[in-house]
């Protein structure tokens, strides 16, 4: 495995966090359009539990 500096690791982890945040924001928008929880989970490749947390945060 090639060496990875702390800064490279930091950027890689930040990229993953940003990607996850973007998915969650998109899921919020779908839920606001009354798309079913199960469909949102399927489309966004999230677990139903994650989508439920989004729903709870909106209320």
PDBQT receptor file of N, H, CA, C and O in Angstrom, charges set to zero:
ATOM      1  N   UNK A   1       0.846  -1.178   0.000  1.00  0.00    +0.000 N 
ATOM      2  CA  UNK A   1       0.000   0.000   0.000  1.00  0.00    +0.000 C 
ATOM      3  C   UNK A   1       0.890   1.240   0.000  1.00  0.00    +0.000 C 
ATOM      4  O   UNK A   1       1.804   1.338   0.819  1.00  0.00    +0.000 OA
ATOM      5  N   UNK A   2       0.642   2.176  -0.893  1.00  0.00    +0.000 N 
ATOM      6  H   UNK A   2      -0.100   2.096  -1.558  1.00  0.00    +0.000 HD
ATOM      7  CA  UNK A   2       1.478   3.376  -0.953  1.00  0.00    +0.000 C 
ATOM      8  C   UNK A   2       1.272   4.252   0.279  1.00  0.00    +0.000 C 
ATOM      9  O   UNK A   2       0.222   4.224   0.922  1.00  0.00    +0.000 OA
ATOM     10  N   UNK A   3       2.298   5.021   0.581  1.00  0.00    +0.000 N 
ATOM     11  H   UNK A   3       3.150   5.043   0.059  1.00  0.00    +0.000 HD
ATOM     12  CA  UNK A   3       2.247   5.954   1.702  1.00  0.00    +0.000 C 
ATOM     13  C   UNK A   3       1.220   7.050   1.429  1.00  0.00    +0.000 C 
ATOM     14  O   UNK A   3       1.123   7.553   0.310  1.00  0.00    +0.000 OA
ATOM     15  N   UNK A   4       0.462   7.414   2.448  1.00  0.00    +0.000 N 
ATOM     16  H   UNK A   4       0.541   7.006   3.358  1.00  0.00    +0.000 HD
ATOM     17  CA  UNK A   4      -0.517   8.484   2.341  1.00  0.00    +0.000 C 
ATOM     18  C   UNK A   4      -0.238   9.491   3.459  1.00  0.00    +0.000 C 
ATOM     19  O   UNK A   4      -0.305   9.145   4.638  1.00  0.00    +0.000 OA
ATOM     20  N   UNK A   5       0.071  10.718   3.095  1.00  0.00    +0.000 N 
ATOM     21  H   UNK A   5       0.126  10.999   2.137  1.00  0.00    +0.000 HD
ATOM     22  CA  UNK A   5       0.366  11.733   4.101  1.00  0.00    +0.000 C 
ATOM     23  C   UNK A   5      -0.895  12.088   4.882  1.00  0.00    +0.000 C 
ATOM     24  O   UNK A   5      -2.007  11.774   4.457  1.00  0.00    +0.000 OA
ATOM     25  N   UNK A   6      -0.718  12.732   6.003  1.00  0.00    +0.000 N 
ATOM     26  H   UNK A   6       0.185  12.988   6.348  1.00  0.00    +0.000 HD
ATOM     27  CA  UNK A   6      -1.875  13.126   6.816  1.00  0.00    +0.000 C 
ATOM     28  C   UNK A   6      -2.765  14.094   6.058  1.00  0.00    +0.000 C 
ATOM     29  O   UNK A   6      -3.984  14.068   6.229  1.00  0.00    +0.000 OA
ATOM     30  N   UNK A   7      -2.190  14.940   5.231  1.00  0.00    +0.000 N 
ATOM     31  H   UNK A   7      -1.199  14.961   5.092  1.00  0.00    +0.000 HD
ATOM     32  CA  UNK A   7      -3.010  15.902   4.494  1.00  0.00    +0.000 C 
ATOM     33  C   UNK A   7      -3.813  15.197   3.399  1.00  0.00    +0.000 C 
ATOM     34  O   UNK A   7      -4.971  15.542   3.164  1.00  0.00    +0.000 OA
ATOM     35  N   UNK A   8      -3.208  14.215   2.729  1.00  0.00    +0.000 N 
ATOM     36  H   UNK A   8      -2.268  13.935   2.920  1.00  0.00    +0.000 HD
ATOM     37  CA  UNK A   8      -3.947  13.439   1.727  1.00  0.00    +0.000 C 
ATOM     38  C   UNK A   8      -5.098  12.686   2.391  1.00  0.00    +0.000 C 
ATOM     39  O   UNK A   8      -6.206  12.636   1.857  1.00  0.00    +0.000 OA
ATOM     40  N   UNK A   9      -4.832  12.107   3.547  1.00  0.00    +0.000 N 
ATOM     41  H   UNK A   9      -3.932  12.147   3.981  1.00  0.00    +0.000 HD
ATOM     42  CA  UNK A   9      -5.873  11.381   4.282  1.00  0.00    +0.000 C 
ATOM     43  C   UNK A   9      -6.988  12.334   4.698  1.00  0.00    +0.000 C 
ATOM     44  O   UNK A   9      -8.168  11.996   4.599  1.00  0.00    +0.000 OA
ATOM     45  N   UNK A  10      -6.618  13.517   5.161  1.00  0.00    +0.000 N 
ATOM     46  H   UNK A  10      -5.660  13.791   5.242  1.00  0.00    +0.000 HD
ATOM     47  CA  UNK A  10      -7.597  14.508   5.585  1.00  0.00    +0.000 C 
ATOM     48  C   UNK A  10      -8.506  14.913   4.428  1.00  0.00    +0.000 C 
ATOM     49  O   UNK A  10      -9.724  14.981   4.591  1.00  0.00    +0.000 OA
ATOM     50  N   UNK A  11      -7.920  15.182   3.255  1.00  0.00    +0.000 N 
ATOM     51  H   UNK A  11      -6.931  15.126   3.122  1.00  0.00    +0.000 HD
ATOM     52  CA  UNK A  11      -8.720  15.560   2.086  1.00  0.00    +0.000 C 
ATOM     53  C   UNK A  11      -9.626  14.413   1.638  1.00  0.00    +0.000 C 
ATOM     54  O   UNK A  11     -10.778  14.642   1.271  1.00  0.00    +0.000 OA
ATOM     55  N   UNK A  12      -9.118  13.198   1.664  1.00  0.00    +0.000 N 
ATOM     56  H   UNK A  12      -8.182  13.012   1.962  1.00  0.00    +0.000 HD
ATOM     57  CA  UNK A  12      -9.930  12.043   1.272  1.00  0.00    +0.000 C 
ATOM     58  C   UNK A  12     -11.124  11.894   2.209  1.00  0.00    +0.000 C 
ATOM     59  O   UNK A  12     -12.248  11.679   1.754  1.00  0.00    +0.000 OA
ATOM     60  N   UNK A  13     -10.885  12.006   3.523  1.00  0.00    +0.000 N 
ATOM     61  H   UNK A  13      -9.973  12.180   3.892  1.00  0.00    +0.000 HD
ATOM     62  CA  UNK A  13     -11.978  11.877   4.484  1.00  0.00    +0.000 C 
ATOM     63  C   UNK A  13     -12.967  13.026   4.359  1.00  0.00    +0.000 C 
ATOM     64  O   UNK A  13     -14.173  12.815   4.491  1.00  0.00    +0.000 OA
ATOM     65  N   UNK A  14     -12.481  14.237   4.106  1.00  0.00    +0.000 N 
ATOM     66  H   UNK A  14     -11.502  14.408   3.998  1.00  0.00    +0.000 HD
ATOM     67  CA  UNK A  14     -13.377  15.378   3.922  1.00  0.00    +0.000 C 
ATOM     68  C   UNK A  14     -14.236  15.183   2.682  1.00  0.00    +0.000 C 
ATOM     69  O   UNK A  14     -15.420  15.520   2.684  1.00  0.00    +0.000 OA
ATOM     70  N   UNK A  15     -13.650  14.647   1.636  1.00  0.00    +0.000 N 
ATOM     71  H   UNK A  15     -12.688  14.374   1.634  1.00  0.00    +0.000 HD
ATOM     72  CA  UNK A  15     -14.412  14.373   0.422  1.00  0.00    +0.000 C 
ATOM     73  C   UNK A  15     -15.546  13.405   0.677  1.00  0.00    +0.000 C 
ATOM     74  O   UNK A  15     -16.646  13.576   0.152  1.00  0.00    +0.000 OA
ATOM     75  N   UNK A  16     -15.286  12.405   1.469  1.00  0.00    +0.000 N 
ATOM     76  H   UNK A  16     -14.392  12.266   1.896  1.00  0.00    +0.000 HD
ATOM     77  CA  UNK A  16     -16.347  11.445   1.792  1.00  0.00    +0.000 C 
ATOM     78  C   UNK A  16     -17.428  12.087   2.637  1.00  0.00    +0.000 C 
ATOM     79  O   UNK A  16     -18.613  11.822   2.434  1.00  0.00    +0.000 OA
ATOM     80  N   UNK A  17     -17.036  12.931   3.584  1.00  0.00    +0.000 N 
ATOM     81  H   UNK A  17     -16.073  13.146   3.749  1.00  0.00    +0.000 HD
ATOM     82  CA  UNK A  17     -18.021  13.619   4.423  1.00  0.00    +0.000 C 
ATOM     83  C   UNK A  17     -18.870  14.565   3.566  1.00  0.00    +0.000 C 
ATOM     84  O   UNK A  17     -20.084  14.650   3.751  1.00  0.00    +0.000 OA
ATOM     85  N   UNK A  18     -18.234  15.271   2.635  1.00  0.00    +0.000 N 
ATOM     86  H   UNK A  18     -17.248  15.202   2.485  1.00  0.00    +0.000 HD
ATOM     87  CA  UNK A  18     -18.971  16.172   1.744  1.00  0.00    +0.000 C 
ATOM     88  C   UNK A  18     -19.944  15.394   0.867  1.00  0.00    +0.000 C 
ATOM     89  O   UNK A  18     -21.080  15.821   0.657  1.00  0.00    +0.000 OA
ATOM     90  N   UNK A  19     -19.496  14.263   0.362  1.00  0.00    +0.000 N 
ATOM     91  H   UNK A  19     -18.574  13.917   0.532  1.00  0.00    +0.000 HD
ATOM     92  CA  UNK A  19     -20.361  13.428  -0.480  1.00  0.00    +0.000 C 
ATOM     93  C   UNK A  19     -21.571  12.956   0.309  1.00  0.00    +0.000 C 
ATOM     94  O   UNK A  19     -22.692  12.983  -0.198  1.00  0.00    +0.000 OA
ATOM     95  N   UNK A  20     -21.356  12.525   1.541  1.00  0.00    +0.000 N 
ATOM     96  H   UNK A  20     -20.445  12.503   1.953  1.00  0.00    +0.000 HD
ATOM     97  CA  UNK A  20     -22.451  12.042   2.380  1.00  0.00    +0.000 C 
ATOM     98  C   UNK A  20     -23.440  13.178   2.680  1.00  0.00    +0.000 C 
ATOM     99  O   UNK A  20     -24.654  12.981   2.638  1.00  0.00    +0.000 OA
ATOM    100  N   UNK A  21     -22.906  14.362   2.981  1.00  0.00    +0.000 N 
ATOM    101  H   UNK A  21     -21.920  14.522   3.015  1.00  0.00    +0.000 HD
ATOM    102  CA  UNK A  21     -23.762  15.517   3.265  1.00  0.00    +0.000 C 
ATOM    103  C   UNK A  21     -24.609  15.859   2.033  1.00  0.00    +0.000 C 
ATOM    104  O   UNK A  21     -25.788  16.186   2.164  1.00  0.00    +0.000 OA
ATOM    105  N   UNK A  22     -24.018  15.784   0.850  1.00  0.00    +0.000 N 
ATOM    106  H   UNK A  22     -23.060  15.518   0.743  1.00  0.00    +0.000 HD
ATOM    107  CA  UNK A  22     -24.766  16.050  -0.388  1.00  0.00    +0.000 C 
ATOM    108  C   UNK A  22     -25.885  15.043  -0.577  1.00  0.00    +0.000 C 
ATOM    109  O   UNK A  22     -26.982  15.413  -0.996  1.00  0.00    +0.000 OA
ATOM    110  N   UNK A  23     -25.631  13.775  -0.275  1.00  0.00    +0.000 N 
ATOM    111  H   UNK A  23     -24.740  13.474   0.065  1.00  0.00    +0.000 HD
ATOM    112  CA  UNK A  23     -26.673  12.747  -0.371  1.00  0.00    +0.000 C 
ATOM    113  C   UNK A  23     -27.812  13.043   0.592  1.00  0.00    +0.000 C 
ATOM    114  O   UNK A  23     -28.984  12.920   0.236  1.00  0.00    +0.000 OA
ATOM    115  N   UNK A  24     -27.464  13.432   1.808  1.00  0.00    +0.000 N 
ATOM    116  H   UNK A  24     -26.512  13.532   2.098  1.00  0.00    +0.000 HD
ATOM    117  CA  UNK A  24     -28.495  13.714   2.802  1.00  0.00    +0.000 C 
ATOM    118  C   UNK A  24     -29.334  14.929   2.408  1.00  0.00    +0.000 C 
ATOM    119  O   UNK A  24     -30.547  14.935   2.618  1.00  0.00    +0.000 OA
ATOM    120  N   UNK A  25     -28.708  15.948   1.846  1.00  0.00    +0.000 N 
ATOM    121  H   UNK A  25     -27.722  15.944   1.676  1.00  0.00    +0.000 HD
ATOM    122  CA  UNK A  25     -29.449  17.124   1.382  1.00  0.00    +0.000 C 
ATOM    123  C   UNK A  25     -30.393  16.749   0.239  1.00  0.00    +0.000 C 
ATOM    124  O   UNK A  25     -31.533  17.213   0.197  1.00  0.00    +0.000 OA
ATOM    125  N   UNK A  26     -29.929  15.925  -0.673  1.00  0.00    +0.000 N 
ATOM    126  H   UNK A  26     -29.004  15.549  -0.640  1.00  0.00    +0.000 HD
ATOM    127  CA  UNK A  26     -30.785  15.479  -1.777  1.00  0.00    +0.000 C 
ATOM    128  C   UNK A  26     -31.963  14.666  -1.242  1.00  0.00    +0.000 C 
ATOM    129  O   UNK A  26     -33.087  14.809  -1.724  1.00  0.00    +0.000 OA
ATOM    130  N   UNK A  27     -31.712  13.826  -0.259  1.00  0.00    +0.000 N 
ATOM    131  H   UNK A  27     -30.799  13.710   0.132  1.00  0.00    +0.000 HD
ATOM    132  CA  UNK A  27     -32.784  13.035   0.344  1.00  0.00    +0.000 C 
ATOM    133  C   UNK A  27     -33.817  13.947   0.989  1.00  0.00    +0.000 C 
ATOM    134  O   UNK A  27     -35.016  13.692   0.876  1.00  0.00    +0.000 OA
ATOM    135  N   UNK A  28     -33.379  15.001   1.662  1.00  0.00    +0.000 N 
ATOM    136  H   UNK A  28     -32.405  15.208   1.754  1.00  0.00    +0.000 HD
ATOM    137  CA  UNK A  28     -34.312  15.958   2.267  1.00  0.00    +0.000 C 
ATOM    138  C   UNK A  28     -35.219  16.570   1.199  1.00  0.00    +0.000 C 
ATOM    139  O   UNK A  28     -36.422  16.724   1.408  1.00  0.00    +0.000 OA
ATOM    140  N   UNK A  29     -34.632  16.914   0.059  1.00  0.00    +0.000 N 
ATOM    141  H   UNK A  29     -33.655  16.789  -0.111  1.00  0.00    +0.000 HD
ATOM    142  CA  UNK A  29     -35.428  17.521  -1.021  1.00  0.00    +0.000 C 
ATOM    143  C   UNK A  29     -36.456  16.522  -1.566  1.00  0.00    +0.000 C 
ATOM    144  O   UNK A  29     -37.595  16.894  -1.845  1.00  0.00    +0.000 OA
ATOM    145  N   UNK A  30     -36.058  15.266  -1.716  1.00  0.00    +0.000 N 
ATOM    146  H   UNK A  30     -35.132  14.963  -1.489  1.00  0.00    +0.000 HD
ATOM    147  CA  UNK A  30     -37.002  14.248  -2.197  1.00  0.00    +0.000 C 
ATOM    148  C   UNK A  30     -38.146  14.060  -1.209  1.00  0.00    +0.000 C 
ATOM    149  O   UNK A  30     -39.306  13.957  -1.609  1.00  0.00    +0.000 OA
ATOM    150  N   UNK A  31     -37.820  14.015   0.074  1.00  0.00    +0.000 N 
ATOM    151  H   UNK A  31     -36.878  14.099   0.398  1.00  0.00    +0.000 HD
ATOM    152  CA  UNK A  31     -38.868  13.866   1.088  1.00  0.00    +0.000 C 
ATOM    153  C   UNK A  31     -39.820  15.060   1.073  1.00  0.00    +0.000 C 
ATOM    154  O   UNK A  31     -41.025  14.900   1.272  1.00  0.00    +0.000 OA
ATOM    155  N   UNK A  32     -39.285  16.238   0.839  1.00  0.00    +0.000 N 
ATOM    156  H   UNK A  32     -38.306  16.368   0.677  1.00  0.00    +0.000 HD
ATOM    157  CA  UNK A  32     -40.130  17.435   0.769  1.00  0.00    +0.000 C 
ATOM    158  C   UNK A  32     -41.097  17.364  -0.403  1.00  0.00    +0.000 C 
ATOM    159  O   UNK A  32     -42.142  18.014  -0.381  1.00  0.00    +0.000 OA
ATOM    160  N   UNK A  33     -40.764  16.581  -1.429  1.00  0.00    +0.000 N 
ATOM    161  H   UNK A  33     -39.915  16.053  -1.448  1.00  0.00    +0.000 HD
ATOM    162  CA  UNK A  33     -41.627  16.395  -2.596  1.00  0.00    +0.000 C 
ATOM    163  C   UNK A  33     -42.584  15.211  -2.417  1.00  0.00    +0.000 C 
ATOM    164  O   UNK A  33     -43.228  14.768  -3.368  1.00  0.00    +0.000 OA
ATOM    165  N   UNK A  34     -42.664  14.714  -1.190  1.00  0.00    +0.000 N 
ATOM    166  H   UNK A  34     -42.140  15.074  -0.418  1.00  0.00    +0.000 HD
ATOM    167  CA  UNK A  34     -43.558  13.608  -0.819  1.00  0.00    +0.000 C 
ATOM    168  C   UNK A  34     -43.215  12.288  -1.508  1.00  0.00    +0.000 C 
ATOM    169  O   UNK A  34     -44.099  11.470  -1.764  1.00  0.00    +0.000 OA
ATOM    170  N   UNK A  35     -41.945  12.083  -1.805  1.00  0.00    +0.000 N 
ATOM    171  H   UNK A  35     -41.227  12.747  -1.597  1.00  0.00    +0.000 HD
ATOM    172  CA  UNK A  35     -41.480  10.772  -2.284  1.00  0.00    +0.000 C 
ATOM    173  C   UNK A  35     -41.421   9.863  -1.051  1.00  0.00    +0.000 C 
ATOM    174  O   UNK A  35     -40.997  10.297   0.020  1.00  0.00    +0.000 OA
ATOM    175  N   UNK A  36     -41.838   8.628  -1.200  1.00  0.00    +0.000 N 
ATOM    176  H   UNK A  36     -42.182   8.276  -2.070  1.00  0.00    +0.000 HD
ATOM    177  CA  UNK A  36     -41.898   7.732  -0.043  1.00  0.00    +0.000 C 
ATOM    178  C   UNK A  36     -40.511   7.481   0.558  1.00  0.00    +0.000 C 
ATOM    179  O   UNK A  36     -39.493   7.505  -0.135  1.00  0.00    +0.000 OA
ATOM    180  N   UNK A  37     -40.513   7.243   1.852  1.00  0.00    +0.000 N 
ATOM    181  H   UNK A  37     -41.340   7.224   2.414  1.00  0.00    +0.000 HD
ATOM    182  CA  UNK A  37     -39.283   6.983   2.580  1.00  0.00    +0.000 C 
ATOM    183  C   UNK A  37     -38.513   5.811   1.968  1.00  0.00    +0.000 C 
ATOM    184  O   UNK A  37     -37.292   5.879   1.824  1.00  0.00    +0.000 OA
ATOM    185  N   UNK A  38     -39.214   4.752   1.613  1.00  0.00    +0.000 N 
ATOM    186  H   UNK A  38     -40.206   4.697   1.731  1.00  0.00    +0.000 HD
ATOM    187  CA  UNK A  38     -38.532   3.577   1.049  1.00  0.00    +0.000 C 
ATOM    188  C   UNK A  38     -37.911   3.894  -0.311  1.00  0.00    +0.000 C 
ATOM    189  O   UNK A  38     -36.822   3.412  -0.620  1.00  0.00    +0.000 OA
ATOM    190  N   UNK A  39     -38.591   4.696  -1.120  1.00  0.00    +0.000 N 
ATOM    191  H   UNK A  39     -39.476   5.087  -0.868  1.00  0.00    +0.000 HD
ATOM    192  CA  UNK A  39     -38.040   5.075  -2.429  1.00  0.00    +0.000 C 
ATOM    193  C   UNK A  39     -36.829   5.991  -2.265  1.00  0.00    +0.000 C 
ATOM    194  O   UNK A  39     -35.840   5.846  -2.983  1.00  0.00    +0.000 OA
ATOM    195  N   UNK A  40     -36.903   6.928  -1.329  1.00  0.00    +0.000 N 
ATOM    196  H   UNK A  40     -37.706   7.045  -0.746  1.00  0.00    +0.000 HD
ATOM    197  CA  UNK A  40     -35.767   7.813  -1.079  1.00  0.00    +0.000 C 
ATOM    198  C   UNK A  40     -34.564   6.984  -0.659  1.00  0.00    +0.000 C 
ATOM    199  O   UNK A  40     -33.460   7.197  -1.160  1.00  0.00    +0.000 OA
ATOM    200  N   UNK A  41     -34.764   6.044   0.251  1.00  0.00    +0.000 N 
ATOM    201  H   UNK A  41     -35.661   5.871   0.658  1.00  0.00    +0.000 HD
ATOM    202  CA  UNK A  41     -33.667   5.182   0.708  1.00  0.00    +0.000 C 
ATOM    203  C   UNK A  41     -33.072   4.407  -0.468  1.00  0.00    +0.000 C 
ATOM    204  O   UNK A  41     -31.852   4.297  -0.596  1.00  0.00    +0.000 OA
ATOM    205  N   UNK A  42     -33.937   3.876  -1.317  1.00  0.00    +0.000 N 
ATOM    206  H   UNK A  42     -34.928   3.965  -1.213  1.00  0.00    +0.000 HD
ATOM    207  CA  UNK A  42     -33.475   3.116  -2.480  1.00  0.00    +0.000 C 
ATOM    208  C   UNK A  42     -32.695   4.000  -3.456  1.00  0.00    +0.000 C 
ATOM    209  O   UNK A  42     -31.598   3.639  -3.883  1.00  0.00    +0.000 OA
ATOM    210  N   UNK A  43     -33.254   5.142  -3.801  1.00  0.00    +0.000 N 
ATOM    211  H   UNK A  43     -34.145   5.435  -3.454  1.00  0.00    +0.000 HD
ATOM    212  CA  UNK A  43     -32.617   6.040  -4.776  1.00  0.00    +0.000 C 
ATOM    213  C   UNK A  43     -31.283   6.578  -4.275  1.00  0.00    +0.000 C 
ATOM    214  O   UNK A  43     -30.314   6.663  -5.029  1.00  0.00    +0.000 OA
ATOM    215  N   UNK A  44     -31.245   6.941  -2.993  1.00  0.00    +0.000 N 
ATOM    216  H   UNK A  44     -32.033   6.873  -2.381  1.00  0.00    +0.000 HD
ATOM    217  CA  UNK A  44     -30.064   7.607  -2.451  1.00  0.00    +0.000 C 
ATOM    218  C   UNK A  44     -29.046   6.629  -1.857  1.00  0.00    +0.000 C 
ATOM    219  O   UNK A  44     -27.989   7.038  -1.377  1.00  0.00    +0.000 OA
ATOM    220  N   UNK A  45     -29.372   5.353  -1.895  1.00  0.00    +0.000 N 
ATOM    221  H   UNK A  45     -30.230   5.022  -2.285  1.00  0.00    +0.000 HD
ATOM    222  CA  UNK A  45     -28.509   4.315  -1.336  1.00  0.00    +0.000 C 
ATOM    223  C   UNK A  45     -28.204   4.593   0.137  1.00  0.00    +0.000 C 
ATOM    224  O   UNK A  45     -27.069   4.465   0.595  1.00  0.00    +0.000 OA
ATOM    225  N   UNK A  46     -29.251   4.975   0.855  1.00  0.00    +0.000 N 
ATOM    226  H   UNK A  46     -30.173   5.080   0.483  1.00  0.00    +0.000 HD
ATOM    227  CA  UNK A  46     -29.190   5.179   2.289  1.00  0.00    +0.000 C 
ATOM    228  C   UNK A  46     -29.976   4.077   2.960  1.00  0.00    +0.000 C 
ATOM    229  O   UNK A  46     -30.761   3.383   2.314  1.00  0.00    +0.000 OA
ATOM    230  N   UNK A  47     -29.772   3.915   4.240  1.00  0.00    +0.000 N 
ATOM    231  H   UNK A  47     -29.135   4.479   4.765  1.00  0.00    +0.000 HD
ATOM    232  CA  UNK A  47     -30.599   2.965   4.972  1.00  0.00    +0.000 C 
ATOM    233  C   UNK A  47     -31.912   3.649   5.333  1.00  0.00    +0.000 C 
ATOM    234  O   UNK A  47     -31.963   4.875   5.441  1.00  0.00    +0.000 OA
ATOM    235  N   UNK A  48     -32.971   2.872   5.520  1.00  0.00    +0.000 N 
ATOM    236  H   UNK A  48     -32.930   1.876   5.433  1.00  0.00    +0.000 HD
ATOM    237  CA  UNK A  48     -34.227   3.476   5.961  1.00  0.00    +0.000 C 
ATOM    238  C   UNK A  48     -34.059   4.245   7.280  1.00  0.00    +0.000 C 
ATOM    239  O   UNK A  48     -34.727   5.254   7.503  1.00  0.00    +0.000 OA
ATOM    240  N   UNK A  49     -33.175   3.767   8.136  1.00  0.00    +0.000 N 
ATOM    241  H   UNK A  49     -32.632   2.947   7.955  1.00  0.00    +0.000 HD
ATOM    242  CA  UNK A  49     -32.931   4.448   9.410  1.00  0.00    +0.000 C 
ATOM    243  C   UNK A  49     -32.358   5.844   9.186  1.00  0.00    +0.000 C 
ATOM    244  O   UNK A  49     -32.739   6.793   9.871  1.00  0.00    +0.000 OA
ATOM    245  N   UNK A  50     -31.443   5.967   8.226  1.00  0.00    +0.000 N 
ATOM    246  H   UNK A  50     -31.133   5.196   7.669  1.00  0.00    +0.000 HD
ATOM    247  CA  UNK A  50     -30.878   7.281   7.926  1.00  0.00    +0.000 C 
ATOM    248  C   UNK A  50     -31.949   8.222   7.395  1.00  0.00    +0.000 C 
ATOM    249  O   UNK A  50     -31.978   9.400   7.750  1.00  0.00    +0.000 OA
ATOM    250  N   UNK A  51     -32.820   7.709   6.552  1.00  0.00    +0.000 N 
ATOM    251  H   UNK A  51     -32.796   6.752   6.263  1.00  0.00    +0.000 HD
ATOM    252  CA  UNK A  51     -33.894   8.533   6.002  1.00  0.00    +0.000 C 
ATOM    253  C   UNK A  51     -34.870   8.931   7.121  1.00  0.00    +0.000 C 
ATOM    254  O   UNK A  51     -35.376  10.053   7.133  1.00  0.00    +0.000 OA
ATOM    255  N   UNK A  52     -35.128   8.024   8.043  1.00  0.00    +0.000 N 
ATOM    256  H   UNK A  52     -34.717   7.113   8.034  1.00  0.00    +0.000 HD
ATOM    257  CA  UNK A  52     -35.991   8.350   9.171  1.00  0.00    +0.000 C 
ATOM    258  C   UNK A  52     -35.386   9.461  10.024  1.00  0.00    +0.000 C 
ATOM    259  O   UNK A  52     -36.106  10.328  10.520  1.00  0.00    +0.000 OA
ATOM    260  N   UNK A  53     -34.073   9.435  10.195  1.00  0.00    +0.000 N 
ATOM    261  H   UNK A  53     -33.488   8.731   9.793  1.00  0.00    +0.000 HD
ATOM    262  CA  UNK A  53     -33.417  10.506  10.942  1.00  0.00    +0.000 C 
ATOM    263  C   UNK A  53     -33.587  11.844  10.243  1.00  0.00    +0.000 C 
ATOM    264  O   UNK A  53     -33.782  12.870  10.895  1.00  0.00    +0.000 OA
ATOM    265  N   UNK A  54     -33.514  11.835   8.919  1.00  0.00    +0.000 N 
ATOM    266  H   UNK A  54     -33.356  11.002   8.389  1.00  0.00    +0.000 HD
ATOM    267  CA  UNK A  54     -33.732  13.064   8.156  1.00  0.00    +0.000 C 
ATOM    268  C   UNK A  54     -35.153  13.555   8.365  1.00  0.00    +0.000 C 
ATOM    269  O   UNK A  54     -35.379  14.747   8.570  1.00  0.00    +0.000 OA
ATOM    270  N   UNK A  55     -36.113  12.636   8.313  1.00  0.00    +0.000 N 
ATOM    271  H   UNK A  55     -35.929  11.668   8.146  1.00  0.00    +0.000 HD
ATOM    272  CA  UNK A  55     -37.517  12.982   8.503  1.00  0.00    +0.000 C 
ATOM    273  C   UNK A  55     -37.727  13.579   9.885  1.00  0.00    +0.000 C 
ATOM    274  O   UNK A  55     -38.427  14.581  10.031  1.00  0.00    +0.000 OA
ATOM    275  N   UNK A  56     -37.131  12.974  10.891  1.00  0.00    +0.000 N 
ATOM    276  H   UNK A  56     -36.563  12.160  10.773  1.00  0.00    +0.000 HD
ATOM    277  CA  UNK A  56     -37.271  13.471  12.261  1.00  0.00    +0.000 C 
ATOM    278  C   UNK A  56     -36.673  14.860  12.408  1.00  0.00    +0.000 C 
ATOM    279  O   UNK A  56     -37.202  15.692  13.146  1.00  0.00    +0.000 OA
ATOM    280  N   UNK A  57     -35.575  15.114  11.712  1.00  0.00    +0.000 N 
ATOM    281  H   UNK A  57     -35.146  14.438  11.112  1.00  0.00    +0.000 HD
ATOM    282  CA  UNK A  57     -34.911  16.415  11.796  1.00  0.00    +0.000 C 
ATOM    283  C   UNK A  57     -35.752  17.509  11.119  1.00  0.00    +0.000 C 
ATOM    284  O   UNK A  57     -35.638  18.682  11.472  1.00  0.00    +0.000 OA
ATOM    285  N   UNK A  58     -36.580  17.134  10.164  1.00  0.00    +0.000 N 
ATOM    286  H   UNK A  58     -36.672  16.180   9.877  1.00  0.00    +0.000 HD
ATOM    287  CA  UNK A  58     -37.405  18.117   9.451  1.00  0.00    +0.000 C 
ATOM    288  C   UNK A  58     -38.588  18.561  10.290  1.00  0.00    +0.000 C 
ATOM    289  O   UNK A  58     -39.091  19.670  10.106  1.00  0.00    +0.000 OA
ATOM    290  N   UNK A  59     -39.043  17.718  11.207  1.00  0.00    +0.000 N 
ATOM    291  H   UNK A  59     -38.635  16.817  11.356  1.00  0.00    +0.000 HD
ATOM    292  CA  UNK A  59     -40.237  18.038  12.020  1.00  0.00    +0.000 C 
ATOM    293  C   UNK A  59     -39.912  18.884  13.203  1.00  0.00    +0.000 C 
ATOM    294  O   UNK A  59     -40.804  19.234  13.975  1.00  0.00    +0.000 OA
TER     295      UNK A  59
